[in-house]
Amino acid sequence: MDSLRAFGYDMATALADLVDNSLAASAGEVRVEFSTDEGAAWVAVIDDGDGMTETELHEAVRFGGSGPMAVRLTSDLGRFGLGLKTASLSQCRMLTVLSRTPSGLACRTWDIDLVRAADDWRVRIVADDEAVNIAQKVGFVKVGTMVLWRHLDHAGEGAVLARRLGQSRSRLRMWFHRYIARGRLRLVVGGHVLTAWDPFCRQHVATQDLGTERLEAGGQVRVTPYVLPHPSRLSEAEIKDGAGPRGWNAQQGFYVYRGDRMVSAGGWLGLPEMVIAPQTRLARIEVSMEPASDHVWQVDVRKSRVHPPAALEEDLAKLAAAARAASVSVFRRRVAAATGRQGRDHELTFGWTQERRHGTSRYLVNRQHPVVQSALAGGARAQVEAVLRLVERTLPIGVIAIEAENDQGRIAQAAMEGVDEAEARADLAAMLAALPKDAPGRDAAIRALGSVEPFNRFPDLVAEIVGQTSLGDSR
């Protein structure tokens, strides 16, 4: 039992394993309640599923009760017959399961200290007073199951326990987002009702769906690559939400589902030449496999890590390469400006451009940006060019890269993220002062600014200034 505690569970993966069991028992609601009191802390996971009889519960708490090759229903998210025990005992030394069916209440308790003292597989079959009191406190009075953790030597107590449970919410709403979004599961942690987190931002108009491929490997596999919008197309709230539990960089890659349960969230599955890179952080790939084929994907005991079948690696690599290339393209793509008065289309880039030479990158101020062009067109062109070259040559790319790599929680920031309208208005007014004085040229420049960074984030403001400029021209 001590050895089986070391499978590598943390709080979130342990709770997820219990939620799997609840879903297999047809539960529609799962609640996680807890007490952080020092010396008397506990965690209880309560569901409204079918419950278990004495015989069923006895089998459920037996180690390896149903092995990985056992025939299971498609709704059964178990595999090894270990999850309930190994997940729970990874966090505590005393595991109590109370389960109620219409025929009555059944109880089983594993106490590692009792097993050690007796040197025997002794399990208690009668609920102790503390377990009964906790069941009443959390409202476990109807048909269903309550899994109770006590003696939390690994989960911690006090602020540590509260923090770990709080941190688990973001991952639970990610792993079970299909169930939550489709109304098949109401998941509550410490009174907080969890909402679904869609890693693919499918509701955003700028998200690219690259189409679904159907592959075969121990059953049908559906693969759908997505490319998320450029950060400049997202609000501050959308950027924060889209980052997911681990941040934009770490969340890129494959999302593998076993049925409707996510079992792998991000990363490139160890495919050759597939590495985490800032330019590919918008690429996320949905992979749905059948639960019966999980052995082909080498799903681990915690259901948090997979390895793709060798037969699929080439196809997955091609799809991943296409998604990664599309992500890079989003960052490099020029922004098409609105059609000018003469009917000509303008193409303007961002404030910075990337230049690759001899395998390395350098970043240059974009001379095609209308504000930069206006500054260069003035009488001090040589001085402006000297300043631009100084900025380019002293840009601390190495420091930026190191900081980005070390800060795993860093999210991609859009241009002028957090800047309010007053600041944007002041900056725009200052830039306009350097633009052409003739009305047609000035109006065209303003319109061009409205389609490039950072002013494309303030369309109403640009429209207002364009209107004011047009009104001034007519006078």
Beta strands, then each sheet from edge to edge (+ up, - down):
strand 1: 29-35
strand 2: 42-47
strand 3: 94-101
strand 4: 104-111
strand 5: 144-150
strand 6: 186-189
strand 7: 192-193
strand 8: 208-209
strand 9: 213-216
strand 10: 220-227
strand 11: 253-258
strand 12: 261-265
strand 13: 283-289
strand 14: 335-336
strand 15: 347-348
strand 16: 352-357
strand 17: 360-365
sheet 1: 4+ 3- 5+ 2- 1+ 6+ 7-
sheet 2: 8+ 10- 9+
sheet 3: 8+ 10- 13+ 11+ 12-
sheet 4: 14+ 15-
sheet 5: 16+ 17-
end
